[in-house]
Amino acid sequence: MAGHGAALWKDLPRRFSLYHTCHRRFQHWVRTGVLRQVSEALSQDLYERSGIKLAERFIDGSFSPAKKGGAEVGKTKRGTGTKLVAVADSQGVPIAAYLASASLREVTLAQAPLDERFVVEPPQRLVGDKAGACPERSRRNSDRPDQALLQEGIELIAPHWPNRYQLTQHRRPLRRYRQRWKVERLFAWFHNFRRLMVRRERYPQNFLGFIHLACILILFGRYL
């Protein structure tokens, strides 16, 4: 498969028909949103089967170098690339995937992945790391991410930055932070697909299409 191992389209096995046909079909699925629709259908079906636990979700981001440039690419200390932000349920199953420029801070990307989630039900708790907490020193802005999510009934659980004035996180809720390994395991699953480790597509929608394809394979694994 072209999405696994970062193979060229022309290297596809012959049982997949002509690689030109495979490429055109993939492009059609990306344009029409078929891959995302399949991810949504699988997630909703697993939720109805109690195969997904949605009360608590985990969010994290990963950097992917962009070899060919394009939109949603930004400069960082690690180079030029794209940031993949994913949300996982309490079992590490992908619930949302979002692409953004790598130069953007994760504190500004907490809401967007929730808006792109595969299931309708919003989370009650969202667990993130320090990058998801606002690092500004201003008292006025220090709690903005917490308040924005709280207005939607979502409790943000993330360790404080040392320079934060108003402390909103307490010791007992922060125990949930120990479970963040579940979303980190999700990124390990993503990185099993070498096509996701490095962005080789110039157009971000194509790269996101491969991400949705990886989510489909992971979601299918929940049925086994």
ABEGO torsion letter per residue (X at the ends): XAABGGBBAAABBAAAEBAAAAAAAAAAAAAAGAAAAAAAAAAAAAAAAGABBAABBBBBBBBBBBAAEEBGBBBBAAEBBBBBBBBBBAAGBBABBBBBBAABBAAAAAAAAAAABABABBBABBBBBAAABBABABAAAAAAAAAAAAAAGBBBBBBBBAABABBABBAAAAAAAAAAAAAAAAAAAAAABAAAABBABABAAAAAAAAAAAAAAAAAAAAX
